[in-house]
Amino acid sequence: MYKVVLALPLVITLSGCGSSIPLCDDGEVTDLVSEIVFSDTREQFFQKQGRHNGLILRTNYAQSLEYKSKDEMLNRTIDEVDEFMDGFDFEISSIRTNSQNEESKSSSCAADLVFSNGNKHGIKYATQLTSESEVYVEVYGLR
């Protein structure tokens, strides 16, 4: 059995940090991790619901929004996804720093996603400061 590892990058400008390493538990870093987790979960559920509703999807969730009014089944699928995501709640806990590299201004991190039903899922993520002093985050292990 193969396990697919997904790395979704997201970048945000880090304000007031100069040239320091973005830390695993920085608020801006964990906000980016949360955005990536939410976005990926929504996309996975959209694809699953689309198949369940008999759709062959050639677009992602965001792209499908412009076609929502043109297709009843797509409209239903998007509404089901939105309803699911309204109740999707999680926290990032047990944040751990696996390593830091001063030269590359990066951190390797691990954490647990704790969902409202009590389930946990371990993830890994990497943070790095870009040459424009923006924080770049990649999350692994969401699928």
VEXFIMAR-854472 format. One record per residue (C-alpha): residue in one letter; x, y, z. Coordinates in Angstrom, 3 decimals, decimal comma. Layout:
# residues N
<node "A"; <X; Y; Z>>
...
# end
This chain:
# residues 143
<node "M"; <0,000; 0,000; 0,000>>
<node "Y"; <1,348; 3,378; -0,967>>
<node "K"; <0,893; 6,488; 1,101>>
<node "V"; <0,581; 9,711; -0,812>>
<node "V"; <2,393; 12,638; 0,711>>
<node "L"; <1,060; 16,028; -0,178>>
<node "A"; <3,120; 19,151; 0,112>>
<node "L"; <1,091; 22,294; -0,210>>
<node "P"; <3,067; 25,499; -0,075>>
<node "L"; <1,775; 28,820; 1,142>>
<node "V"; <3,631; 32,079; 1,567>>
<node "I"; <2,944; 35,040; 3,836>>
<node "T"; <4,963; 38,111; 4,613>>
<node "L"; <6,433; 37,869; 8,075>>
<node "S"; <6,165; 41,239; 9,729>>
<node "G"; <8,781; 42,477; 12,128>>
<node "C"; <10,933; 39,360; 12,188>>
<node "G"; <13,981; 40,648; 10,366>>
<node "S"; <16,038; 37,736; 9,146>>
<node "S"; <15,286; 35,183; 11,860>>
<node "I"; <14,222; 31,596; 11,305>>
<node "P"; <10,435; 31,156; 11,218>>
<node "L"; <9,677; 28,984; 14,243>>
<node "C"; <7,295; 26,036; 14,193>>
<node "D"; <4,949; 27,592; 16,734>>
<node "D"; <4,947; 31,161; 15,358>>
<node "G"; <1,370; 32,378; 15,007>>
<node "E"; <1,832; 33,239; 11,342>>
<node "V"; <3,299; 29,797; 10,644>>
<node "T"; <0,469; 27,931; 12,397>>
<node "D"; <-2,086; 30,155; 10,634>>
<node "L"; <-0,585; 29,111; 7,296>>
<node "V"; <-0,618; 25,448; 8,323>>
<node "S"; <-4,303; 25,819; 9,259>>
<node "E"; <-5,103; 27,447; 5,901>>
<node "I"; <-3,372; 24,616; 4,042>>
<node "V"; <-5,150; 21,918; 6,079>>
<node "F"; <-8,546; 23,587; 5,556>>
<node "S"; <-8,003; 24,098; 1,825>>
<node "D"; <-6,753; 20,558; 1,245>>
<node "T"; <-9,583; 19,010; 3,269>>
<node "R"; <-12,160; 21,025; 1,322>>
<node "E"; <-10,623; 19,922; -1,978>>
<node "Q"; <-10,488; 16,254; -0,951>>
<node "F"; <-14,130; 16,331; 0,184>>
<node "F"; <-15,182; 18,160; -2,991>>
<node "Q"; <-13,604; 15,478; -5,175>>
<node "K"; <-15,145; 12,680; -3,072>>
<node "Q"; <-18,631; 14,241; -3,049>>
<node "G"; <-18,421; 14,954; -6,749>>
<node "R"; <-17,744; 11,269; -7,480>>
<node "H"; <-20,489; 10,261; -5,036>>
<node "N"; <-22,929; 12,541; -6,881>>
<node "G"; <-21,929; 11,084; -10,248>>
<node "L"; <-19,847; 14,017; -11,446>>
<node "I"; <-16,639; 13,808; -13,435>>
<node "L"; <-14,798; 16,841; -12,086>>
<node "R"; <-12,197; 18,521; -14,232>>
<node "T"; <-11,807; 21,537; -11,978>>
<node "N"; <-11,042; 22,121; -8,337>>
<node "Y"; <-13,434; 23,565; -5,763>>
<node "A"; <-12,471; 27,206; -6,343>>
<node "Q"; <-12,734; 26,944; -10,124>>
<node "S"; <-16,083; 25,154; -9,885>>
<node "L"; <-17,692; 28,052; -8,039>>
<node "E"; <-18,060; 30,004; -11,293>>
<node "Y"; <-20,073; 27,112; -12,812>>
<node "K"; <-22,234; 26,503; -9,735>>
<node "S"; <-25,368; 28,151; -11,122>>
<node "K"; <-25,095; 26,304; -14,449>>
<node "D"; <-25,288; 22,725; -13,143>>
<node "E"; <-27,753; 21,442; -10,546>>
<node "M"; <-25,577; 18,521; -9,423>>
<node "L"; <-22,488; 20,714; -9,151>>
<node "N"; <-24,558; 23,198; -7,143>>
<node "R"; <-25,633; 20,385; -4,808>>
<node "T"; <-22,056; 19,138; -4,452>>
<node "I"; <-20,697; 22,595; -3,603>>
<node "D"; <-23,483; 23,116; -1,053>>
<node "E"; <-22,667; 19,747; 0,575>>
<node "V"; <-18,985; 20,652; 0,730>>
<node "D"; <-19,735; 24,078; 2,217>>
<node "E"; <-21,999; 22,515; 4,842>>
<node "F"; <-19,334; 19,952; 5,755>>
<node "M"; <-16,637; 22,599; 6,001>>
<node "D"; <-18,821; 24,793; 8,227>>
<node "G"; <-18,565; 22,029; 10,829>>
<node "F"; <-14,898; 21,214; 10,177>>
<node "D"; <-12,985; 22,201; 13,277>>
<node "F"; <-9,482; 21,293; 14,387>>
<node "E"; <-6,586; 22,522; 16,475>>
<node "I"; <-2,875; 22,199; 15,930>>
<node "S"; <-1,295; 20,712; 19,029>>
<node "S"; <1,898; 19,077; 20,236>>
<node "I"; <3,994; 21,281; 17,963>>
<node "R"; <7,560; 20,012; 17,779>>
<node "T"; <10,699; 21,378; 16,191>>
<node "N"; <12,635; 18,554; 14,558>>
<node "S"; <15,459; 20,732; 13,282>>
<node "Q"; <16,483; 24,259; 12,429>>
<node "N"; <18,985; 25,466; 9,883>>
<node "E"; <20,391; 28,929; 10,457>>
<node "E"; <22,014; 29,071; 7,001>>
<node "S"; <18,829; 28,281; 5,050>>
<node "K"; <16,604; 30,045; 7,603>>
<node "S"; <14,355; 26,999; 7,834>>
<node "S"; <12,685; 24,775; 10,392>>
<node "S"; <11,423; 21,224; 10,142>>
<node "C"; <8,348; 20,674; 12,274>>
<node "A"; <5,813; 18,082; 13,378>>
<node "A"; <2,428; 18,481; 15,036>>
<node "D"; <-0,876; 16,775; 15,659>>
<node "L"; <-4,167; 17,889; 14,184>>
<node "V"; <-6,845; 17,335; 16,820>>
<node "F"; <-10,341; 17,289; 15,365>>
<node "S"; <-13,563; 18,195; 17,152>>
<node "N"; <-14,522; 14,495; 17,326>>
<node "G"; <-11,313; 13,750; 19,274>>
<node "N"; <-9,433; 12,069; 16,430>>
<node "K"; <-5,791; 12,976; 15,898>>
<node "H"; <-3,653; 12,987; 12,786>>
<node "G"; <0,092; 13,614; 12,734>>
<node "I"; <1,565; 15,970; 10,156>>
<node "K"; <4,966; 17,330; 9,300>>
<node "Y"; <5,669; 20,755; 7,921>>
<node "A"; <8,601; 22,895; 6,909>>
<node "T"; <9,023; 26,634; 7,235>>
<node "Q"; <11,543; 28,791; 5,487>>
<node "L"; <12,209; 32,493; 5,150>>
<node "T"; <12,367; 33,623; 1,527>>
<node "S"; <14,755; 36,251; 0,178>>
<node "E"; <11,806; 38,699; 0,323>>
<node "S"; <11,416; 38,014; 4,091>>
<node "E"; <8,234; 36,022; 3,538>>
<node "V"; <7,457; 32,787; 5,324>>
<node "Y"; <7,096; 29,775; 3,046>>
<node "V"; <5,299; 26,741; 4,516>>
<node "E"; <4,863; 23,224; 3,135>>
<node "V"; <2,659; 20,654; 4,870>>
<node "Y"; <3,189; 16,899; 4,448>>
<node "G"; <1,012; 13,932; 5,333>>
<node "L"; <-2,484; 15,261; 4,740>>
<node "R"; <-3,547; 12,361; 2,489>>
# end
